[in-house]
Amino acid sequence: MKILNYINGVLQAPVNNKYLDNTNPATGEIYGNIPRSDAEDVEAAVMAAKKAFPSWSALSAGQRSNWLLKIAQAIEDRMDELALAESVDNGKPLSLAKAVDIPRARDNFKFYATAVLHDAYETHDMGADGFNYTLRQPIGVAGCISPWNLPLYLFSWKIAPALASGNTVVAKPSEVTPATAYLLSEILRDIDFPKGVLNIVHGLGGEVGASIVEHPDTQVISFTGGTETGKAISKVAAPMFKKLSLELGGKNANVIFNDCDFDEAVKTSVRSSFSNQGQICLCGSRIYVQRGIYDKFKAAFLSRVAGLTVADPLSQTSRMGAIVSKDHFEKVLSYIELAREEGGTILAGGHAVKLEGRCENGYFIAPTVFENLPIGCRTNQEEIFGPVVTLTPFDTEEEALLLANGTVYGLASTVWTTNLQTAHRMAAGLHAGIIWVNCWLNRDLRTPFGGVKQSGVGREGGFEALRFFTEPKNICIKL
Ligand code: NDP
């Protein structure tokens, strides 16, 4: 697959004509090229977006909604092709891409196509003095930068609200997984989407991403990725007074109490640890289990982990596919080594997996479980973003809170208990933007999404995102 940029409605090569290799992580083979674009391509994309802004923002919400619904329908029509492209690009099981990633990308467009029809502005009645109302207007050109773990899902989660609320967009998918964003640009071309409204520029973070952030005409930036990248972006964007949403890393805790629904807690904890090879920002990587059920939980958890088949992502039996890239594969293995050095006891995995046949050179790692690691060690503090979890017992609710809250991150947490009071106390006490009680990954798209502490600032999702991409203007009318 030869990938092209999509600027001003035209699929085009980068100005410098430079390309990067695109590797299939399940086979280790290079299977295509990605433009290594630079500031010149970003400049063209921003100019196209600027030019398209007056007409796009002047459309009614209903007209913009119709365009987004067309994109959603086209994603539906190309569902199988998109799922295959995502699996090959990212290494995730095809079944996961089909069941979760691509349907969710379609639903993101559908959700914002309809949400924008139901948003309302505030009015404040000041009695005899008149009234105030708030007009929310689109900002202009939005810069949207997304990571590799849920490529089209997270890409569309930013782009859809930005477009729905009347902005035009310059977007950069991760250079590691560009294929589905490229297919989206084919979709835009095929449905005659208005030129310049959404521009997709491929390339490296430090080049294309940095140029988008630095550009004086991208006054709003929505970024999802690692905390260190988020810091670098803030340094550039803050002095330019850009509006920023940063969805960053996590080190999420699962807290499991003695009185939980045991089977459900075990089953879901395995899923929340190892889905997408542990490469979901919401995966739990620190599992705290109350001492009364610790041994029983450990045995049941390990028995289920043993049943996770690491296999060719395209095979129907694959429950765990490849790690996204060679670099990331090596990073995850180095953390496994670190956990050993820090005195962790390996309960499962702890090694790369060598498959036979087509995938013999792929980047596979066995689901890995450690215990006996203290909260302060690097394994329990740093984001590994792979199939590696730690198990730790606790005694009291207070101790569970201290452990769960004991990192710089605060993205998500999961609590397992059948006691209503415990559930509410824990939900209030956990430092995280998202708390799941007796479930994982369930969410209503209308709710705000995001983390606290070093997991980010700002909120995406729901009506919050529509508002993020607008500038509120207060208008006071004297009667
Ligand atoms: P990175 O931070 O490395 O990259 C994210 C995106 O930013 C990529 O498109 C990247 O391009 C680009 N980028 C890199 N450097 C810069 C820069 N200086 N300026 C502008 N853009 C830049 O994250 P990963 O892609 O490795 O994704 C994994 C991370 O994402 C994890 O930390 C994970 O927790 C987090 N994440 C957070 C989520 C949340 O909602 N909070 C959801 C999903 C993931 P390139 O790929 O070319 O480097």
Residues whose N, C-alpha, C, O or C-beta is under 5 A from the ligand:
A	BS01	NDP	I145 S146 P147 W148 K172 P173 S174 E175 V176 G203 L204 G205 G206 G209 A210 T224 G225 G226 T227 T229 A232 E247 L248 G249 G250 C281 S455
